[in-house]
Amino acid sequence: MPNTIRELPENSISVIVIAFNEEDALVDCLESVFWANEIIVVDSGSTDQTLEIARKYTDNVYIEADWQGFGIQKQRAQFYARGRWILSIDADERVTPELQQEILAAALADDAAYSMPILPHCFGRFIRHGGWYPAPKVRLYPRLRAGYGSQQVHEKLEYEGELEIRKLKGDLLHYTYRDIEHYLLKSAHYAAAWAAPREAKGRKVTLFQGAIHAFTCFLRMYVFRAGFLDGKQGFLLAVLSSHSTFVKYADLWVRQQR
C-alpha cells in the first residue's frame, strides 16, 4: 500500500524527494525509504512514468513545474512535509539498511542535524577515491529548525542559531550516471546553472582559464586524491570531471560573446 496521509508519531521522519523523468531510478529509491512515516515526492513536470511510479508508494505527490532550481524545489518539498525530521534524498540515491537503522535511532534523540557519507556508483563500480568518497552531506535534520537555501545548484542547508552536526556511518548510495549521454546532459545543465548567475553579475573569464582549471581538476582527482585506485572508471571520471570544469567556463565565455 502507498505511504498515505495520516497522523504522524512524535519522532516521525518525512522523506522528501524531488524528481524529473526518473522512471529508471525512482522505484529503488522509494523502496529504500518505504519504512519512513511519510514520503513526499515533488515532480517538476516529468513526461515519463515518474508520477505513476511515485503514486504507488505515496499519496503525497505534488507537481511544481515552474523550475527555479534545486534549492527552491527542495523548499517546496519540505513545505508539504509534516514529520519532526526531514530526510532529503535524490531520486538516484538509496538508503542502505545500516543507514536506515542509524536514522531511526537518531530520530529518537534531541534536535541535531546529521551528515552521512555518500558512496557513488558510476559506470559499473562504486567509487571510493578521487575525492568522491566519503564526501559527507547533511541530509537528516529537524524540519522546524533547518531548510535548504535558494541556490540553483549545489543547494545548501541553512539554519538559524546553533545546530549540532553529528555524523552517521552508514552509506547513502548514489547512482550518478547511467551512461555517457546521461553524464553529458547533466554536465550541460550544471554548466548553464553555473554560468547564468555569473553572467548576470558581469563576471569575465577566458578559455585559457577554463583549460587551466580543467587540467588542475584532473590532477587533483586522478593523482593527488588517488582516483587511479578506482581503475578505468577512476580515469574516466577524472577526464569527465575536467571536461565539466572546462565546459562551465566555456559556457560563460560564449555568453560574453553575445
Secondary structure as GFF3:
##gff-version 3
##sequence-region A 1 258
A	DSSP	beta_strand	13	19	.	.	.	ID=ss1
A	DSSP	alpha_helix	26	31	.	.	.	ID=ss2
A	DSSP	beta_strand	38	43	.	.	.	ID=ss3
A	DSSP	alpha_helix	50	57	.	.	.	ID=ss4
A	DSSP	beta_strand	61	63	.	.	.	ID=ss5
A	DSSP	alpha_helix	70	80	.	.	.	ID=ss6
A	DSSP	beta_strand	85	88	.	.	.	ID=ss7
A	DSSP	beta_strand	93	95	.	.	.	ID=ss8
A	DSSP	alpha_helix	97	106	.	.	.	ID=ss9
A	DSSP	beta_strand	113	116	.	.	.	ID=ss10
A	DSSP	beta_strand	118	122	.	.	.	ID=ss11
A	DSSP	beta_strand	125	126	.	.	.	ID=ss12
A	DSSP	beta_strand	137	142	.	.	.	ID=ss13
A	DSSP	beta_strand	146	148	.	.	.	ID=ss14
A	DSSP	beta_strand	157	159	.	.	.	ID=ss15
A	DSSP	beta_strand	165	167	.	.	.	ID=ss16
A	DSSP	beta_strand	172	175	.	.	.	ID=ss17
A	DSSP	alpha_helix	180	200	.	.	.	ID=ss18
A	DSSP	alpha_helix	207	218	.	.	.	ID=ss19
A	DSSP	pi_helix	219	224	.	.	.	ID=ss20
A	DSSP	three_ten_helix	227	230	.	.	.	ID=ss21
A	DSSP	alpha_helix	231	256	.	.	.	ID=ss22
###
